[in-house]
């Protein structure tokens, strides 16, 4: 009697998680369109200012997403704001000025979850099995193929790729802090507070940059890229992600992260016309293999 509704719920979760990965994958293309005309600090502050307003409206429509703040929460919120929203976004934006979007989606979206698992193993003392160790090795080999440090890489592109790796590290630390934040707040509340904190931190940097004029004369493609980053890449993607997690659980939902680099590279080729080399594809495949192995190890740990 209840099998059909349960099946529909699982299928809808798969659809939401796939769309969430597609939305995340598109952020590198949107960012590439935006950085060509709009000042980097302005992109970052506009993204999280718009996202803060939309997330606030979402939190108001779901009272459980709101939680009272206390003074003891401020260090945690500062850490959440400084890592991925501020540090990760600025590194992402400046990296896009020097390297292709396809590099960014492989190095940031592919390596970030593996780094997060590695940090959890070190900081939280989570058990690391043989599959995870093999995954870390595969991901490391894959990212070296993407970056190609042996001299065949364009120097600017190499710097951009290193910025993407630093951005991935910021997201890994953010994920670690997010585990503590979601014990205190719901995921929507934690994301809202992180976005607001990031906006407050980024406003002074945007004022110093004095890039407001770039927004006025920016072409439609750049404005569209900025709006995509704020609405689709920050809010909608998280709405779908959280809803999918609520329906099928964290462990089953985690594997959909594998789709982000695939969507990102495909969109970069289709929309931006980027040519992806065989070496980059091979490196990306190894990164995905590494992430899959880490996820497999995590699934076996949670099941045991």
C-alpha positions as CSV (number, residue, x, y, z in Angstrom):
1,X,0.0,0.0,0.0
2,X,2.8,2.4,0.9
3,X,5.4,1.2,-1.6
4,X,4.3,3.5,-4.4
5,X,4.5,6.8,-2.4
6,X,7.8,5.7,-1.0
7,X,9.1,4.9,-4.5
8,X,7.9,8.3,-5.8
9,X,9.7,10.0,-2.9
10,X,12.9,8.3,-3.7
11,X,12.6,9.1,-7.4
12,X,11.9,12.8,-6.7
13,X,14.9,12.8,-4.4
14,X,17.1,11.5,-7.2
15,X,15.7,14.2,-9.5
16,X,16.3,17.0,-6.9
17,X,19.8,15.9,-6.2
18,X,20.6,15.6,-9.9
19,X,19.3,19.1,-10.5
20,X,21.3,20.3,-7.4
21,X,24.5,18.9,-8.9
22,X,23.6,20.5,-12.3
23,X,23.1,23.9,-10.5
24,X,26.4,23.6,-8.7
25,X,28.2,22.6,-11.9
26,X,26.9,25.7,-13.6
27,X,28.5,28.0,-11.1
28,X,31.9,27.8,-12.8
29,X,30.4,28.8,-16.2
30,X,28.4,31.6,-14.6
31,X,31.4,32.8,-12.7
32,X,33.5,32.8,-15.9
33,X,30.9,35.0,-17.6
34,X,30.8,37.4,-14.6
35,X,34.5,37.8,-14.0
36,X,35.1,39.1,-17.5
37,X,33.2,42.3,-16.8
38,X,32.5,42.7,-13.1
39,X,35.0,43.3,-10.3
40,X,35.7,40.1,-8.2
41,X,34.9,41.6,-4.8
42,X,31.6,43.0,-6.2
43,X,30.7,39.5,-7.5
44,X,31.3,37.9,-4.2
45,X,29.4,40.5,-2.1
46,X,26.5,40.6,-4.5
47,X,26.2,36.9,-4.6
48,X,25.9,36.5,-0.8
49,X,23.8,39.7,-0.3
50,X,21.2,38.4,-2.7
51,X,21.4,34.9,-1.3
52,X,21.0,36.2,2.2
53,X,17.7,37.9,1.3
54,X,16.4,34.8,-0.4
55,X,17.5,32.5,2.4
56,X,15.9,34.8,5.0
57,X,12.6,34.5,3.1
58,X,13.0,30.7,3.0
59,X,13.8,30.6,6.7
60,X,10.7,32.7,7.5
61,X,8.5,30.3,5.5
62,X,9.9,27.4,7.5
63,X,10.1,28.3,11.2
64,X,12.2,25.3,12.0
65,X,14.9,26.8,9.9
66,X,15.3,29.7,12.3
67,X,17.3,29.4,15.5
68,X,18.1,31.9,18.2
69,X,21.7,33.2,18.1
70,X,23.9,33.5,21.2
71,X,27.2,35.2,21.8
72,X,28.9,31.8,21.9
73,X,27.9,31.2,18.3
74,X,29.9,34.1,16.9
75,X,33.3,32.4,16.5
76,X,31.6,29.5,14.7
77,X,29.7,31.9,12.4
78,X,32.9,33.9,11.7
79,X,34.6,30.6,10.7
80,X,31.7,29.6,8.5
81,X,31.8,33.0,6.8
82,X,35.5,33.3,6.3
83,X,36.1,29.8,4.9
84,X,33.9,28.9,1.9
85,X,31.8,32.0,1.4
86,X,34.6,34.6,1.6
87,X,37.9,32.7,1.1
88,X,36.5,30.0,-1.2
89,X,34.5,32.4,-3.3
90,X,37.3,34.9,-3.8
91,X,39.8,32.2,-4.7
92,X,37.2,30.8,-7.1
93,X,36.6,34.2,-8.8
94,X,40.3,35.0,-9.1
95,X,41.1,31.5,-10.3
96,X,38.5,31.9,-13.1
97,X,40.4,34.9,-14.3
98,X,43.5,32.8,-15.0
99,X,42.3,29.2,-15.7
100,X,39.4,27.5,-17.6
101,X,36.2,26.8,-15.8
102,X,36.6,23.1,-16.5
103,X,39.8,23.1,-14.3
104,X,37.8,24.7,-11.5
105,X,35.0,22.3,-11.5
106,X,37.4,19.3,-11.4
107,X,39.7,20.7,-8.8
108,X,37.2,22.4,-6.5
109,X,34.1,20.2,-6.8
110,X,36.1,17.0,-7.2
111,X,38.9,17.4,-4.7
112,X,36.9,19.4,-2.1
113,X,34.9,16.4,-0.8
114,X,38.0,14.2,-0.7
115,X,39.8,16.9,1.3
116,X,36.8,17.2,3.6
117,X,36.9,13.4,4.3
118,X,40.6,13.6,4.9
119,X,40.2,16.5,7.4
120,X,37.4,14.6,9.1
121,X,39.7,11.6,9.5
122,X,42.4,13.8,11.1
123,X,40.4,16.3,13.2
124,X,37.3,14.2,14.1
125,X,39.2,10.9,14.3
126,X,36.8,9.3,11.9
127,X,38.1,5.9,10.8
128,X,39.8,5.8,7.4
129,X,39.6,2.5,5.7
130,X,41.5,1.0,2.8
131,X,39.0,2.2,0.2
132,X,39.4,5.8,1.4
133,X,43.2,5.6,1.4
134,X,43.0,4.3,-2.2
135,X,40.6,7.2,-3.0
136,X,42.9,9.8,-1.6
137,X,45.8,8.4,-3.7
138,X,43.7,8.3,-6.9
139,X,42.4,11.9,-6.3
140,X,46.0,13.1,-5.8
141,X,47.2,11.5,-9.0
142,X,44.2,12.9,-10.8
143,X,44.8,16.5,-9.7
144,X,48.5,16.3,-10.7
145,X,47.4,15.3,-14.2
146,X,45.0,18.3,-14.3
147,X,47.6,20.8,-13.0
148,X,50.5,19.2,-14.9
149,X,53.4,20.7,-12.8
150,X,56.1,19.4,-15.1
151,X,56.3,22.5,-17.2
152,X,53.6,21.9,-20.0
153,X,51.2,24.0,-18.1
154,X,50.6,27.7,-18.9
155,X,52.0,29.7,-15.9
156,X,48.8,31.8,-15.5
157,X,46.7,28.6,-15.7
158,X,48.9,26.9,-13.1
159,X,48.3,29.8,-10.7
160,X,44.6,29.7,-11.4
161,X,44.6,25.9,-10.7
162,X,46.4,26.4,-7.5
163,X,43.8,29.0,-6.5
164,X,41.1,26.4,-7.3
165,X,42.9,23.9,-5.0
166,X,43.0,26.5,-2.2
167,X,39.3,27.2,-2.8
168,X,38.7,23.4,-2.4
169,X,40.5,23.5,0.9
170,X,38.3,26.4,2.1
171,X,35.2,24.3,1.2
172,X,36.6,21.3,3.0
173,X,37.1,23.3,6.2
174,X,33.7,24.9,5.8
175,X,32.1,21.4,5.6
176,X,33.9,20.4,8.8
177,X,32.6,23.5,10.6
178,X,29.2,22.9,9.1
179,X,28.9,19.7,11.0
180,X,29.2,21.6,14.2
181,X,26.9,24.3,12.9
182,X,24.1,21.9,12.0
183,X,24.1,20.5,15.5
184,X,23.2,24.0,16.7
185,X,21.1,25.1,13.7
186,X,19.3,23.4,10.8
187,X,21.1,23.4,7.4
188,X,19.0,26.3,6.1
189,X,19.7,28.3,9.2
190,X,23.4,27.6,9.2
191,X,23.6,28.5,5.5
192,X,21.7,31.7,6.1
193,X,23.9,32.8,8.9
194,X,27.1,32.0,6.9
195,X,25.8,34.0,3.9
196,X,24.9,37.0,6.1
197,X,28.3,36.8,7.9
198,X,30.1,36.6,4.5
199,X,28.2,39.7,3.2
200,X,29.2,41.7,6.3
201,X,32.8,40.7,5.8
202,X,32.9,41.3,2.1
203,X,31.3,44.8,2.1
204,X,34.4,46.6,3.3
205,X,36.6,44.7,0.8
206,X,34.2,45.7,-2.1
207,X,34.3,49.3,-0.9
208,X,38.1,49.3,-1.0
209,X,38.1,47.7,-4.4
210,X,35.8,50.5,-5.8
211,X,34.4,48.2,-8.5
212,X,30.8,49.4,-8.4
213,X,31.0,51.0,-11.8
214,X,31.7,47.7,-13.4
215,X,28.2,46.5,-12.5
216,X,26.6,49.5,-14.2
217,X,28.2,48.9,-17.6
218,X,28.4,45.1,-17.4
219,X,26.9,43.1,-20.4
220,X,23.8,41.0,-19.9
221,X,25.8,37.8,-19.9
222,X,27.9,39.0,-16.9
223,X,24.8,40.2,-15.0
224,X,23.1,36.8,-15.8
225,X,26.2,35.0,-14.5
226,X,26.1,37.0,-11.3
227,X,22.4,36.3,-10.8
228,X,22.9,32.6,-11.5
229,X,25.6,32.5,-8.8
230,X,23.3,34.0,-6.2
231,X,20.0,32.5,-7.0
232,X,20.7,29.1,-8.7
233,X,24.2,28.3,-7.5
234,X,23.7,29.4,-3.9
235,X,20.0,29.2,-2.9
236,X,18.2,26.8,-5.3
237,X,21.1,24.3,-5.3
238,X,21.0,24.1,-1.5
239,X,17.2,23.9,-1.4
240,X,17.2,20.9,-3.7
241,X,20.2,19.4,-1.9
242,X,18.7,19.6,1.6
243,X,15.3,18.3,0.3
244,X,17.0,15.3,-1.3
245,X,19.0,14.6,1.8
246,X,15.8,14.7,3.9
247,X,14.2,12.1,1.6
248,X,16.9,9.5,1.2
249,X,19.6,10.4,3.8
250,X,23.1,11.8,3.7
251,X,24.9,8.6,2.8
252,X,22.9,7.9,-0.3
253,X,22.8,11.6,-1.3
254,X,26.6,12.0,-1.1
255,X,27.2,10.0,-4.3
256,X,25.5,12.7,-6.3
257,X,28.5,15.0,-5.7
258,X,30.2,12.9,-8.4
259,X,27.9,14.5,-10.9
260,X,29.1,18.1,-10.2
261,X,32.4,17.9,-12.1
262,X,30.8,16.1,-15.0
263,X,28.1,18.7,-15.4
264,X,30.7,21.5,-14.9
265,X,33.1,20.3,-17.6
266,X,30.2,19.6,-20.0
267,X,28.7,23.0,-19.5
268,X,32.1,24.7,-19.9
269,X,32.5,23.0,-23.2
270,X,28.9,23.7,-24.4
271,X,28.5,27.3,-23.2
272,X,32.0,28.7,-23.1
273,X,33.4,26.6,-25.9
274,X,36.3,25.4,-23.8
275,X,38.4,22.6,-25.2
276,X,39.1,19.9,-22.6
277,X,42.3,18.0,-23.2
278,X,42.6,14.3,-22.8
279,X,45.0,14.8,-19.8
280,X,42.4,16.9,-18.1
281,X,39.7,14.3,-18.7
282,X,42.0,11.5,-17.4
283,X,42.8,13.5,-14.3
284,X,39.1,14.3,-13.7
285,X,38.2,10.6,-14.1
286,X,40.8,9.8,-11.4
287,X,39.5,12.5,-9.1
288,X,35.9,11.1,-9.5
289,X,37.2,7.6,-8.9
290,X,38.9,8.8,-5.7
291,X,35.7,10.5,-4.5
292,X,33.7,7.3,-5.3
293,X,36.2,5.2,-3.3
294,X,36.0,7.6,-0.3
295,X,32.2,7.6,-0.5
296,X,32.3,3.8,-0.6
297,X,34.4,3.7,2.5
298,X,32.1,6.2,4.3
299,X,29.1,4.1,3.4
300,X,30.7,0.9,4.8
301,X,31.6,2.7,8.0
302,X,28.1,4.1,8.5
303,X,26.6,0.7,7.8
304,X,28.8,-1.1,10.3
